[in-house]
Amino acid sequence: MNPEHTHKHDCACGHTSESVDLARRRVLSGVAAAGAVSVASTGIIATSTGSADAATEEAKATYADPEKPGLPQVDMEIVTGRTALVVTDPQIDFLSEDGVTWDVVGESVTEQGTVDNIERLFIAAKAADMPVFISPHYYYPHDHKWEFEGTLEKTMHSIGMFNRIGPLNLDNFEGSGADWMPQYKKYIEDGKTVVCSPHKVYSPAQNDLNLQLRKRGIDKVILAGMSANLCTQAHLYEMLELGYEVAVVRDATAGAKVPEGDGYLAAIINFRMVANGVWWTDDAVKRIAKSV
């Protein structure tokens, strides 16, 4: 969420570059106030790079699983032909320093090595010929005319997040915040990956992800992407309700850190309580390779 980042395209959303900039600054003013507390309590300082080879040791310690779990421990087995990789929102606005949310998610993305870990999952899935599905997030001009919004919906709309000119128009899409992270394009645009219709709030309830998975006989999902306690968690809940078995890759996601709380921590707690598996990327990559 770089204050110098410009609202580059005419998305017809009714926001000017000045209004977008003001909305970002309002978000940042709260984040800055929480920053000192975050560093003091965790000892973690975000670096300037947008990716890392893996989750940092500090992050692993901060978000470590309990030594003595109080809940039954379950797991998911990968079954060839029935298992797919699903990635939510692998887009610039969430994962790049140039994205409009970087100042609230960048620390977590960097700590977890999220950018590189998502790519490692793409590589492993492609090598194993595992089906890959993308559930993207786009806002069109008509989405900015909603009469009511939740807190983060209002925030995303006000900062021009994931904006596109229209559902049938790709003008100015290339390199915009709604575009894929550049290093993922060769995997997403290989002619094999299924790019679903966009979800609009958080879950896939309003897009065709469930249809696309079911039509290919998929009933097990390896879930990764952004952001942990929002779209990723909402996808987890929706797919569980639809009868899928779901394992979440914990360091191939990340969350916002704001005065209201640490979104990643909130997600990890819920992942432990409801998912069929909570894996590290290293483990997920090995499991995918062995499934061939």
N, C-alpha and C positions, 0 to 999 in steps of 0.2 A: 504494500500500500504506500508506494512512494509518492509523496506530495507533489513531486515534479512530473509524475506520470500523467500524460494528457488523455483526455477523453477523445480518442482518435477518430472515431467513425460516427457518422450520422445515424444513430440508432432510432431516431424518432421517438425517444422515450420521454422527451420533454425536459430533460436535465441539460443544463449547460455545463461547460468545463468548470465554471466557477462554483456551481452548486455541488458538483461531484467532489471538487477539491474541499469544499467546506465540510461535507459529510465525512470525508476521510479524516480531516483534522479533528472533528468531534470524536471519532472513534479513537484516534491516536492519543488525544488528551487523556482519556481514561486508561489506555494501555501504558502510557508513560508513567502514570501515577502508580500502576501496579508493578512496573518493571523492577524497581528496587526491591520490593517485597519478594518477587519471584527469584531474583538472583540470590538474595540473602538466605532464603529458605531452602534453595536447592543447590546452590553453588554452581549453577550452570549458566554460562554466558553464551548467547547465540553468536556464531561467527558470521562473516559476511558472505560465505558461500552458500549456495542453495542446495547442496547435496553433500552426502558423506558416504563412505564405503559401507557403513553399518551403523546401528545405534551406538551412541557413545557409551562408555562404561558408566559415566555419571547418570545417563538416562536409564540405563538398565537397572542401576541401583535404586534410583528414584521411583521407578514404576515396577519394581520387582514383585513377582508373585509371592504370596505368603508361604513361609517355610512349611507351615502345617495347615493346609487348606481345610476349611470347615465344611465344604460342599463336596458331593460326589464328583470324581474326576472322570470326564468322558472324552472321547476322541472320535475322529472321523477317518475312515479309510477311503483312499482314492480308488475308484473303480473306472477303468478305461471305458470310454463310451458313455459313461453316465456322469462324469465330472467335468466341470468347466471352471475357468478363471473368469471372474467378473470384477471389473475395475470401474469404480465410480469417479467421475469428474477428474480425469487425468489432464487437467487444463491449466493454462498459463496463469489465470487469475488466482489459482490456489497454490501452485507449486514453484513459481518463478519469482525471483526478486523483482521482476517487472510487473508482477500481478498486483491487483488492487488490495489483496488481503495480506500481503507479505509481512507487514509490521505486526499483525496479530497471530499469524500461523508460522512465520518464518523460524522462530525459535524452536518450535516443536518439530517442524519439517527437518531442520538441521540436526537436532538431537537424535531423531530416529533414523536418519539417513533415508528418508522416505522416497526421494526422487530416484536414487540409485536402486533402492529395494523394489520399487514398482517395476523398474526396467529389468531387474533380475528375474522377476516373475514372468514378464513377457518373454524373455529369452528362454526360460525353462519350459514354459507352456508351448511355445512354438517348436522347440526341439522335440518335445514329446507328442507333437501333433494334437495337443489338448485344445478344445474349442475355447475361444476367447471372446468375451462380450464386454462392450463398453456401454455404460449407462451415463450419458452426458447431461450437463445442466446448461440450458440456454434460456435466455429471456428475449422475447420479441416485443415490439412496441405495444401490442395489445395486453401483454402481461403487466405493463406499467399503469394500466387503468383499473386494476383491482381496487375494490372499495374498502377492503380491510386486509391487514397483514399482521403476521407475528413479528416479534422484535427483530429477528435476524433476516426475515424476508424484507422488512422495511430497510434494514441496513444494506442488504445486497442490492436492492433496487436503487437506493440513494447514491451508492458509489459506482453505479454502472457495471456491476459484476455480471459476467457472462452475456453481455448484451450482443445481440445480432440485429441486423436490419429487418429481417423477416424470415419466416420458415422456408420460403422458396428462394431466398437470396443469399448468396455467399460473398457478395461484395464486401471488401475490407475484412473478411474473416481471417485470412492468412496473417498470422502474427499478432492477432488481437487477443484480448484476455480470454475469449471463448475458445480459442484454438488449442490444439493439443500441445503439450510440451514437445519441443522440436525433436528430442531424442527418442520419443515414442512413436513418431510418425511412421517409421519403417515397419513397425509391428502392427499399428492400427490400420494403416492404409495398404496392407499387403493383399487385399482382395479376399481374404479369408476371415478376418475379424468381423464380428457382427456389431455394428454401431446402432444401438437402439434409438428409438425416438426419445426426446429429452424428458427427464423428470422435471417437475416444476417447483416443488417445495422441497421435500427431502427424500421421500420413499419412491419406489418404482410403481406405486399404485396407479399412476396416471400415464405410464409409458408401456411399451410392448416387451419389456424384458421377460416377464413371465411367459408370454406367448412364445417368444423366440427360444427360450430354454426348453419349454415343454415340447415344442415341435421338433426338437433335436434329441429328445429322450433324456434330457439332463435332469437329475434329481439331487445332485450333490454340487455344491458351489464352494470354491476357494475365493474369498472376498477380500479385496484391497481397494485402496484409493482414498479420496478425500470427501469430506473431512470426517474425522473419527466419530464424534458424538452427534453429527448431523446426518449427512446423506449416507455415510457408510453404515452407521448404526441403524438408521431407518430402513435401509435395504436389508440388513440382517433381520430385523423384526418382521418385515413384510414377507420375506422369503420363508422364514420359519413358520409363519402363519399359513403360508401356501403349501407347506409340506416338504420343503427342501431341507436337506442336511447341509449345514453351513459351517465352515471353518474360516475364521478371520485371521489375516496375517497382521500381527500387531505392530510391527515396525515398517509396514508398507502403508501406513496411514499416519495422520497427525491431526492435531486440533488447535483451536485458538486458545490463547492465554489472555484473558481480559480480567478486569476487576471483579466480574461476576464469578470467575472461577477458571480452572484448568480443564478445557474441553477434552483433552486427551485422557486425563485421569478419569474423568466421568465415563468416557467410553470404555476404557480398559476394565473398570469395575463391572460395567454392564455386559461386556463381552464375556467375562469370566462366568457371569451368572446365567447367560442364556445360549451362548454359541455351542456348537457341537465340537469345536476345537478352537484353541487360541494358539497359533503357531508363530514362531520367528521366521523370518525370510529364509535363513539358512536351512531350517528344518523343512519348510515348504518346498524349496528348490530340490532338496534331496528326495523328498517323497514323490514329487512330480517325476523326477528322473527314474526312480525305481518303478514307477507305475507303467513304464513302457513295455 
